[in-house]
């Protein structure tokens, strides 16, 4: 989803419309000339009004890895505060 980019002047004139886009889940970038200055983005929903989005099995496959020795004991130097590891 690409964010909509508007100038400061456009943001001032069309704030209501931009907030309607944000309410739909879109992001709006406010720029001065070609330099982005701010981003309007939806706030995270609270638990009371959050709609359930099912998790997709395997969605992050290949993006996450765990070292083979992630549960290996830490060396004594770690616990004793020695700089010589």
PyMOL CGO cylinders between C-alpha atoms (Angstrom):
from pymol import cmd
from pymol.cgo import CYLINDER

trace = [
    CYLINDER, 0.00, 0.00, 0.00, 1.58, 3.27, -1.12, 0.3, 1, 1, 1, 1, 1, 1,
    CYLINDER, 1.58, 3.27, -1.12, 1.04, 6.28, 1.09, 0.3, 1, 1, 1, 1, 1, 1,
    CYLINDER, 1.04, 6.28, 1.09, -0.58, 9.37, -0.39, 0.3, 1, 1, 1, 1, 1, 1,
    CYLINDER, -0.58, 9.37, -0.39, 1.73, 12.39, -0.36, 0.3, 1, 1, 1, 1, 1, 1,
    CYLINDER, 1.73, 12.39, -0.36, 0.37, 15.93, -0.05, 0.3, 1, 1, 1, 1, 1, 1,
    CYLINDER, 0.37, 15.93, -0.05, 1.87, 19.37, 0.51, 0.3, 1, 1, 1, 1, 1, 1,
    CYLINDER, 1.87, 19.37, 0.51, 1.32, 21.34, 3.71, 0.3, 1, 1, 1, 1, 1, 1,
    CYLINDER, 1.32, 21.34, 3.71, -1.12, 23.61, 1.89, 0.3, 1, 1, 1, 1, 1, 1,
    CYLINDER, -1.12, 23.61, 1.89, -3.13, 20.65, 0.56, 0.3, 1, 1, 1, 1, 1, 1,
    CYLINDER, -3.13, 20.65, 0.56, -3.19, 19.12, 4.05, 0.3, 1, 1, 1, 1, 1, 1,
    CYLINDER, -3.19, 19.12, 4.05, -4.56, 22.36, 5.51, 0.3, 1, 1, 1, 1, 1, 1,
    CYLINDER, -4.56, 22.36, 5.51, -7.28, 22.65, 2.87, 0.3, 1, 1, 1, 1, 1, 1,
    CYLINDER, -7.28, 22.65, 2.87, -8.30, 18.97, 2.83, 0.3, 1, 1, 1, 1, 1, 1,
    CYLINDER, -8.30, 18.97, 2.83, -7.70, 17.75, 6.38, 0.3, 1, 1, 1, 1, 1, 1,
    CYLINDER, -7.70, 17.75, 6.38, -11.15, 16.16, 6.70, 0.3, 1, 1, 1, 1, 1, 1,
    CYLINDER, -11.15, 16.16, 6.70, -10.68, 14.14, 3.51, 0.3, 1, 1, 1, 1, 1, 1,
    CYLINDER, -10.68, 14.14, 3.51, -7.19, 13.07, 4.56, 0.3, 1, 1, 1, 1, 1, 1,
    CYLINDER, -7.19, 13.07, 4.56, -8.46, 11.94, 7.94, 0.3, 1, 1, 1, 1, 1, 1,
    CYLINDER, -8.46, 11.94, 7.94, -11.15, 9.91, 6.15, 0.3, 1, 1, 1, 1, 1, 1,
    CYLINDER, -11.15, 9.91, 6.15, -8.36, 8.12, 4.26, 0.3, 1, 1, 1, 1, 1, 1,
    CYLINDER, -8.36, 8.12, 4.26, -6.53, 7.48, 7.52, 0.3, 1, 1, 1, 1, 1, 1,
    CYLINDER, -6.53, 7.48, 7.52, -9.73, 6.06, 9.02, 0.3, 1, 1, 1, 1, 1, 1,
    CYLINDER, -9.73, 6.06, 9.02, -9.80, 3.60, 6.09, 0.3, 1, 1, 1, 1, 1, 1,
    CYLINDER, -9.80, 3.60, 6.09, -6.31, 2.41, 7.10, 0.3, 1, 1, 1, 1, 1, 1,
    CYLINDER, -6.31, 2.41, 7.10, -4.27, 4.42, 4.60, 0.3, 1, 1, 1, 1, 1, 1,
    CYLINDER, -4.27, 4.42, 4.60, -1.24, 6.56, 5.43, 0.3, 1, 1, 1, 1, 1, 1,
    CYLINDER, -1.24, 6.56, 5.43, -0.75, 10.16, 4.33, 0.3, 1, 1, 1, 1, 1, 1,
    CYLINDER, -0.75, 10.16, 4.33, 2.67, 11.82, 4.06, 0.3, 1, 1, 1, 1, 1, 1,
    CYLINDER, 2.67, 11.82, 4.06, 2.79, 15.61, 4.47, 0.3, 1, 1, 1, 1, 1, 1,
    CYLINDER, 2.79, 15.61, 4.47, 5.69, 17.21, 2.63, 0.3, 1, 1, 1, 1, 1, 1,
    CYLINDER, 5.69, 17.21, 2.63, 7.22, 20.65, 2.27, 0.3, 1, 1, 1, 1, 1, 1,
    CYLINDER, 7.22, 20.65, 2.27, 8.21, 20.74, -1.37, 0.3, 1, 1, 1, 1, 1, 1,
    CYLINDER, 8.21, 20.74, -1.37, 9.71, 17.28, -1.95, 0.3, 1, 1, 1, 1, 1, 1,
    CYLINDER, 9.71, 17.28, -1.95, 10.88, 16.79, 1.65, 0.3, 1, 1, 1, 1, 1, 1,
    CYLINDER, 10.88, 16.79, 1.65, 8.58, 14.57, 3.75, 0.3, 1, 1, 1, 1, 1, 1,
    CYLINDER, 8.58, 14.57, 3.75, 7.88, 16.14, 7.14, 0.3, 1, 1, 1, 1, 1, 1,
    CYLINDER, 7.88, 16.14, 7.14, 5.16, 14.11, 8.82, 0.3, 1, 1, 1, 1, 1, 1,
    CYLINDER, 5.16, 14.11, 8.82, 2.99, 11.03, 8.46, 0.3, 1, 1, 1, 1, 1, 1,
    CYLINDER, 2.99, 11.03, 8.46, -0.69, 10.66, 9.29, 0.3, 1, 1, 1, 1, 1, 1,
    CYLINDER, -0.69, 10.66, 9.29, -1.36, 7.04, 10.13, 0.3, 1, 1, 1, 1, 1, 1,
    CYLINDER, -1.36, 7.04, 10.13, -4.17, 5.16, 11.86, 0.3, 1, 1, 1, 1, 1, 1,
    CYLINDER, -4.17, 5.16, 11.86, -3.76, 4.47, 15.56, 0.3, 1, 1, 1, 1, 1, 1,
    CYLINDER, -3.76, 4.47, 15.56, -3.71, 0.85, 16.71, 0.3, 1, 1, 1, 1, 1, 1,
    CYLINDER, -3.71, 0.85, 16.71, -7.20, -0.23, 17.61, 0.3, 1, 1, 1, 1, 1, 1,
    CYLINDER, -7.20, -0.23, 17.61, -8.07, -0.98, 21.19, 0.3, 1, 1, 1, 1, 1, 1,
    CYLINDER, -8.07, -0.98, 21.19, -9.08, -4.49, 22.21, 0.3, 1, 1, 1, 1, 1, 1,
    CYLINDER, -9.08, -4.49, 22.21, -12.72, -3.40, 22.53, 0.3, 1, 1, 1, 1, 1, 1,
    CYLINDER, -12.72, -3.40, 22.53, -13.18, -2.39, 18.89, 0.3, 1, 1, 1, 1, 1, 1,
    CYLINDER, -13.18, -2.39, 18.89, -10.48, -4.46, 17.21, 0.3, 1, 1, 1, 1, 1, 1,
    CYLINDER, -10.48, -4.46, 17.21, -11.71, -6.69, 14.43, 0.3, 1, 1, 1, 1, 1, 1,
    CYLINDER, -11.71, -6.69, 14.43, -10.29, -10.19, 14.40, 0.3, 1, 1, 1, 1, 1, 1,
    CYLINDER, -10.29, -10.19, 14.40, -7.70, -10.76, 11.68, 0.3, 1, 1, 1, 1, 1, 1,
    CYLINDER, -7.70, -10.76, 11.68, -6.83, -14.44, 11.35, 0.3, 1, 1, 1, 1, 1, 1,
    CYLINDER, -6.83, -14.44, 11.35, -3.17, -15.39, 11.35, 0.3, 1, 1, 1, 1, 1, 1,
    CYLINDER, -3.17, -15.39, 11.35, -1.88, -17.04, 8.21, 0.3, 1, 1, 1, 1, 1, 1,
    CYLINDER, -1.88, -17.04, 8.21, 0.24, -20.15, 8.77, 0.3, 1, 1, 1, 1, 1, 1,
    CYLINDER, 0.24, -20.15, 8.77, 3.62, -19.80, 7.08, 0.3, 1, 1, 1, 1, 1, 1,
    CYLINDER, 3.62, -19.80, 7.08, 3.18, -16.10, 6.36, 0.3, 1, 1, 1, 1, 1, 1,
    CYLINDER, 3.18, -16.10, 6.36, 6.71, -15.30, 7.58, 0.3, 1, 1, 1, 1, 1, 1,
    CYLINDER, 6.71, -15.30, 7.58, 8.39, -18.50, 6.40, 0.3, 1, 1, 1, 1, 1, 1,
    CYLINDER, 8.39, -18.50, 6.40, 11.95, -17.76, 5.35, 0.3, 1, 1, 1, 1, 1, 1,
    CYLINDER, 11.95, -17.76, 5.35, 11.98, -14.37, 7.12, 0.3, 1, 1, 1, 1, 1, 1,
    CYLINDER, 11.98, -14.37, 7.12, 12.68, -15.65, 10.63, 0.3, 1, 1, 1, 1, 1, 1,
    CYLINDER, 12.68, -15.65, 10.63, 15.48, -17.91, 11.78, 0.3, 1, 1, 1, 1, 1, 1,
    CYLINDER, 15.48, -17.91, 11.78, 16.77, -19.24, 15.08, 0.3, 1, 1, 1, 1, 1, 1,
    CYLINDER, 16.77, -19.24, 15.08, 20.40, -20.06, 15.69, 0.3, 1, 1, 1, 1, 1, 1,
    CYLINDER, 20.40, -20.06, 15.69, 21.15, -23.74, 16.28, 0.3, 1, 1, 1, 1, 1, 1,
    CYLINDER, 21.15, -23.74, 16.28, 22.70, -22.89, 19.65, 0.3, 1, 1, 1, 1, 1, 1,
    CYLINDER, 22.70, -22.89, 19.65, 20.04, -20.41, 20.84, 0.3, 1, 1, 1, 1, 1, 1,
    CYLINDER, 20.04, -20.41, 20.84, 19.49, -22.40, 24.05, 0.3, 1, 1, 1, 1, 1, 1,
    CYLINDER, 19.49, -22.40, 24.05, 23.16, -23.22, 24.74, 0.3, 1, 1, 1, 1, 1, 1,
    CYLINDER, 23.16, -23.22, 24.74, 24.46, -22.13, 28.14, 0.3, 1, 1, 1, 1, 1, 1,
    CYLINDER, 24.46, -22.13, 28.14, 26.16, -18.74, 28.24, 0.3, 1, 1, 1, 1, 1, 1,
    CYLINDER, 26.16, -18.74, 28.24, 29.87, -18.71, 29.07, 0.3, 1, 1, 1, 1, 1, 1,
    CYLINDER, 29.87, -18.71, 29.07, 30.97, -17.96, 32.63, 0.3, 1, 1, 1, 1, 1, 1,
    CYLINDER, 30.97, -17.96, 32.63, 32.54, -14.71, 31.43, 0.3, 1, 1, 1, 1, 1, 1,
    CYLINDER, 32.54, -14.71, 31.43, 29.06, -13.43, 30.63, 0.3, 1, 1, 1, 1, 1, 1,
    CYLINDER, 29.06, -13.43, 30.63, 27.80, -14.04, 34.17, 0.3, 1, 1, 1, 1, 1, 1,
    CYLINDER, 27.80, -14.04, 34.17, 31.00, -12.86, 35.89, 0.3, 1, 1, 1, 1, 1, 1,
    CYLINDER, 31.00, -12.86, 35.89, 31.28, -9.66, 33.86, 0.3, 1, 1, 1, 1, 1, 1,
    CYLINDER, 31.28, -9.66, 33.86, 34.67, -10.45, 32.40, 0.3, 1, 1, 1, 1, 1, 1,
    CYLINDER, 34.67, -10.45, 32.40, 35.59, -8.69, 29.14, 0.3, 1, 1, 1, 1, 1, 1,
    CYLINDER, 35.59, -8.69, 29.14, 37.68, -11.68, 28.06, 0.3, 1, 1, 1, 1, 1, 1,
    CYLINDER, 37.68, -11.68, 28.06, 35.20, -13.99, 26.37, 0.3, 1, 1, 1, 1, 1, 1,
]
cmd.load_cgo(trace, "trace")
